[in-house]
Amino acid sequence: MQRGFQAGLLLLLVQLFQEGPGNIPAITLAVLGFNVYLYVFPPAPPLKACMSLDQVYRNKEWRRLFLSPLHHIDDWHLYFNMASFLWKGMRLERRLGGPWFLYLLSVFFLLTGLVYLLLQALMIKLMEGTDSSDPLLEYVQAFSRECAVGFSGVLFALKIVNNHFNPGGVTYVMNIRVSNQFASWVELVLIYLIAPGTSLVAHLAGVLVGQLYTVGPLKTIMEACAGLNAPRPAEDHTSDYSESYISGLTEEEQIELAIRNSLKHRGKSHNLIFQNKPGEEKLNITQETLEDLRRRRLRRFEQEVTNQRRRL
């Protein structure tokens, strides 16, 4: 284990206990625990685990494809990646179910590395015949020679999938309101500008893999290989306004969440009929009744937000 005070690791453990291990789906918890275990007991130092075209393809060190995503440089690298994975994993595993989520993770795990190597190979190809005085040549050479470690490529792919299930939502990137449709691309650029030491190519590989799944052929190929269809995403229970969920949102995000949840079923049905037990009279709920219930719920939620603000 690395020496010194591990503040990032401590914060990650605190966040896990705040969430409650029993509230975290099994696959998400297991993958997170495995990453922490390999950080504490690394099978290889980062320089022996990082991934680049030279190391993997030319030196035939294929094991780096599997080691690289599971290694982290320091405790803060681990914390930010795993905190992000915890949020994305909980939502996607509940939507897709454990088996398909594990399948999705396994494919993303391998494919982000392969796409990363293909991007580096493409950059080397583009440099052929380039004038040495070209100012962009230095940047392209740096990208093509970098050796990357970390889970962030997989996280960008998961972010694309998660945003795909919430097309009308927004993400706040450094307090900038961005549509989910473009959030990953904005985050890709901003992270590199803020922290130039991060791997832009690895993050881009994750974005491309996520796009291959949501709008490309990857999902169909995975279904064909598995011999079954991808499960229909289950209802996202985070829209129930539980205290554990809304506590991490700003006031504007909470109100937006309430409005979106109030309107998401609008127009889908005009009448709902319930019958609790055989022989009981059927209860016919019209669309107008549902609208009235949604308006009451929204007013009650806004009143609670106002009361909380007054107490602060």
C-alpha positions in Angstrom: 0.0 0.0 0.0 1.2 3.5 -0.7 2.5 5.4 2.3 1.2 8.6 3.8 -2.2 9.9 4.7 -4.8 8.8 2.2 -7.4 11.6 2.4 -9.0 10.6 -0.9 -9.4 7.0 0.2 -10.9 8.2 3.5 -13.4 10.4 1.8 -14.4 7.6 -0.5 -15.1 5.4 2.5 -17.1 8.1 4.2 -19.2 8.6 1.1 -19.9 4.8 0.9 -21.1 4.8 4.5 -23.2 7.9 3.9 -24.9 6.2 1.0 -25.2 2.9 2.9 -23.6 -0.2 1.5 -26.9 -1.9 1.6 -28.4 0.7 -0.8 -25.7 0.2 -3.4 -26.4 -2.5 -6.1 -24.2 -5.6 -6.0 -22.3 -5.1 -9.2 -21.5 -1.4 -8.6 -20.3 -2.2 -5.0 -18.2 -5.1 -6.2 -16.5 -3.2 -9.0 -15.8 -0.3 -6.7 -14.4 -2.5 -4.0 -12.2 -4.3 -6.6 -10.7 -0.9 -7.7 -10.0 0.0 -4.1 -8.4 -3.4 -3.4 -6.1 -3.0 -6.5 -5.2 0.5 -5.3 -4.2 -0.8 -1.9 -2.5 -4.0 -3.3 -1.5 -3.1 -6.8 -0.3 -6.1 -9.0 2.1 -3.8 -10.9 3.4 -0.2 -10.5 1.7 2.4 -12.8 4.5 2.5 -15.3 4.1 -1.2 -15.7 0.3 -1.0 -16.0 -0.2 2.1 -18.1 -1.4 1.7 -21.7 0.0 3.1 -24.9 0.3 1.9 -28.5 4.1 1.3 -28.1 3.7 -0.7 -24.9 0.6 -2.8 -25.9 0.9 -3.4 -29.6 4.6 -3.0 -30.5 5.9 -4.6 -27.3 3.1 -7.2 -27.2 2.2 -6.4 -23.5 -1.5 -7.1 -24.0 -2.1 -7.5 -20.2 -1.9 -3.6 -20.0 -5.3 -3.5 -21.7 -6.7 -5.1 -18.5 -4.4 -3.5 -15.9 -4.6 0.1 -17.1 -8.3 0.8 -16.2 -7.9 -0.7 -12.7 -4.9 1.4 -11.7 -4.9 4.9 -10.2 -2.0 7.2 -9.7 -2.9 8.4 -6.2 -5.8 8.5 -3.7 -7.4 11.5 -5.3 -7.4 9.9 -8.7 -9.1 6.9 -7.1 -11.6 9.1 -5.2 -12.8 11.2 -8.1 -13.2 8.2 -10.4 -14.9 5.9 -7.9 -17.2 8.7 -6.6 -18.3 9.3 -10.2 -18.7 5.5 -10.8 -20.8 5.2 -7.6 -23.3 7.8 -8.9 -23.5 6.4 -12.5 -23.3 2.7 -11.5 -26.2 2.9 -9.0 -28.5 4.5 -11.6 -27.5 2.4 -14.5 -27.6 -0.9 -12.6 -31.1 -0.2 -11.3 -32.2 0.7 -14.8 -30.6 -2.2 -16.7 -30.4 -4.9 -14.1 -27.3 -6.5 -12.7 -26.5 -9.0 -15.4 -26.7 -6.6 -18.3 -24.9 -3.9 -16.4 -22.0 -6.3 -15.7 -22.0 -7.3 -19.4 -22.0 -3.6 -20.4 -19.1 -2.8 -18.0 -17.1 -5.7 -19.4 -17.5 -4.6 -23.0 -16.8 -1.0 -22.2 -13.8 -2.0 -20.1 -12.1 -3.7 -23.0 -13.4 -1.6 -25.9 -12.3 1.8 -24.4 -8.8 0.5 -24.4 -8.9 -0.7 -27.9 -10.4 2.5 -29.2 -7.8 4.4 -27.3 -5.0 2.5 -29.1 -6.8 3.0 -32.4 -6.9 6.8 -31.8 -3.2 6.8 -31.0 -2.5 4.8 -34.2 -4.6 7.3 -36.2 -2.6 10.2 -34.8 0.7 8.6 -35.7 -0.6 8.0 -39.2 -1.7 11.7 -39.5 1.8 12.8 -38.5 3.4 11.0 -41.5 4.7 13.6 -44.0 3.8 16.5 -41.7 6.2 19.5 -41.8 8.3 19.5 -38.6 7.7 23.2 -38.3 3.9 22.7 -37.9 3.0 23.9 -34.4 0.3 21.2 -34.0 2.9 18.4 -34.5 4.1 18.7 -31.0 0.6 18.3 -29.5 -0.2 15.3 -31.7 3.1 13.6 -30.8 2.4 14.1 -27.1 -1.1 12.6 -27.5 0.2 9.6 -29.5 2.9 8.8 -27.0 1.1 9.2 -23.7 0.7 6.2 -21.4 -2.7 6.3 -19.6 -4.1 4.6 -16.5 -7.4 5.0 -14.7 -11.1 4.2 -15.0 -12.1 7.5 -16.5 -12.5 6.2 -20.1 -15.1 3.7 -18.9 -16.8 6.5 -16.9 -17.2 8.7 -19.9 -18.8 5.8 -21.8 -21.2 5.2 -18.9 -22.0 8.9 -18.8 -23.1 8.8 -22.4 -25.4 5.9 -21.7 -26.8 7.5 -18.5 -27.5 10.8 -20.4 -29.1 8.9 -23.2 -31.8 7.7 -20.7 -32.4 11.3 -19.7 -32.5 13.2 -23.0 -34.5 16.2 -21.7 -32.3 16.7 -18.6 -29.4 19.0 -17.9 -26.0 18.7 -16.3 -24.2 21.4 -14.4 -20.5 21.4 -15.5 -18.6 23.9 -13.3 -21.9 25.7 -12.7 -22.6 25.9 -16.4 -26.0 24.5 -17.4 -25.5 22.1 -20.3 -28.0 19.8 -22.0 -27.4 16.1 -21.4 -27.0 15.8 -25.2 -23.8 17.7 -25.1 -22.6 17.4 -21.5 -20.0 14.7 -22.1 -18.4 16.7 -24.9 -18.3 19.9 -22.8 -16.8 18.0 -19.8 -14.3 16.3 -22.1 -12.8 19.7 -23.1 -13.1 21.4 -19.7 -11.4 18.6 -17.8 -8.4 18.8 -20.2 -8.2 22.6 -20.0 -8.4 22.5 -16.2 -6.1 19.5 -15.7 -3.8 19.1 -18.7 -2.2 16.1 -17.2 -5.4 14.0 -17.8 -5.6 11.8 -20.8 -7.8 13.6 -23.4 -7.4 10.6 -25.8 -8.6 8.1 -23.2 -11.6 10.3 -22.3 -12.4 10.7 -26.0 -12.2 6.9 -26.4 -14.9 6.5 -23.7 -17.2 9.1 -25.3 -16.9 7.3 -28.7 -17.6 3.9 -27.1 -20.7 5.3 -25.4 -21.9 6.8 -28.7 -21.3 3.4 -30.3 -23.7 1.9 -27.8 -26.4 4.5 -27.8 -26.5 5.5 -31.5 -24.2 3.0 -33.2 -24.2 -0.8 -33.7 -22.6 -1.8 -30.4 -25.9 -2.5 -28.6 -27.1 -4.7 -31.4 -23.8 -6.6 -31.6 -23.9 -7.2 -27.8 -27.5 -8.5 -28.1 -26.5 -10.9 -30.9 -23.5 -12.2 -29.0 -25.5 -12.7 -25.8 -28.4 -14.2 -27.6 -30.9 -11.9 -25.9 -32.2 -8.4 -26.1 -31.0 -5.6 -23.8 -33.5 -5.2 -21.0 -35.9 -2.3 -21.2 -34.7 0.3 -18.8 -36.6 0.3 -15.5 -38.2 3.4 -14.1 -35.6 5.6 -12.4 -36.6 5.7 -8.8 -34.5 8.8 -8.1 -37.6 10.8 -9.2 -39.4 10.0 -6.0 -37.8 13.0 -4.2 -36.2 10.9 -1.5 -34.2 13.0 1.0 -31.0 11.1 0.2 -31.3 12.0 -3.5 -32.4 15.7 -3.4 -29.9 16.6 -0.6 -27.1 16.8 -3.2 -29.0 19.0 -5.7 -29.2 22.8 -5.8 -32.5 24.5 -5.3 -32.8 25.1 -9.0 -32.1 21.5 -9.8 -34.6 20.3 -7.2 -37.4 22.4 -8.7 -36.4 21.3 -12.3 -36.5 17.7 -11.1 -40.0 18.2 -9.6 -41.3 19.8 -12.8 -39.8 17.1 -15.1 -41.2 14.3 -13.0 -44.6 16.0 -12.9 -44.8 16.2 -16.6 -43.0 13.1 -17.8 -46.3 11.0 -18.1 -48.3 13.8 -19.7 -50.2 12.7 -22.7 -49.4 9.0 -22.4 -52.9 7.9 -21.2 -56.2 9.5 -20.7 -57.8 7.1 -18.3 -56.4 4.7 -15.7 -58.6 2.0 -14.2 -57.7 0.3 -10.9 -59.3 -2.6 -9.2 -57.8 -3.6 -5.9 -59.7 -6.8 -5.2 -62.1 -9.1 -7.1 -65.7 -7.8 -6.7 -64.7 -4.3 -5.7 -65.8 -1.3 -7.7 -63.4 -0.1 -10.3 -61.8 3.3 -9.8 -61.6 5.4 -12.9 -58.9 8.1 -12.8 -59.1 10.6 -15.7 -56.2 12.5 -17.1 -57.6 15.7 -15.5 -57.4 14.0 -12.1 -53.8 13.0 -12.7 -52.9 16.5 -13.7 -54.5 17.9 -10.6 -52.5 15.4 -8.5 -49.3 16.4 -10.2 -50.0 20.1 -9.7 -50.6 19.5 -6.0 -47.4 17.5 -5.6 -45.4 20.2 -7.4 -46.9 22.9 -5.2 -46.2 20.9 -2.0 -42.6 20.3 -3.1 -42.0 24.0 -3.9 -43.4 24.9 -0.5 -41.0 22.5 1.2 -38.1 24.1 -0.7 -39.2 27.6 0.3 -39.5 26.6 4.0 -36.0 25.0 3.9 -34.6 28.2 2.4 -36.2 30.3 5.1 -34.7 28.1 7.9 -31.2 28.6 6.4 
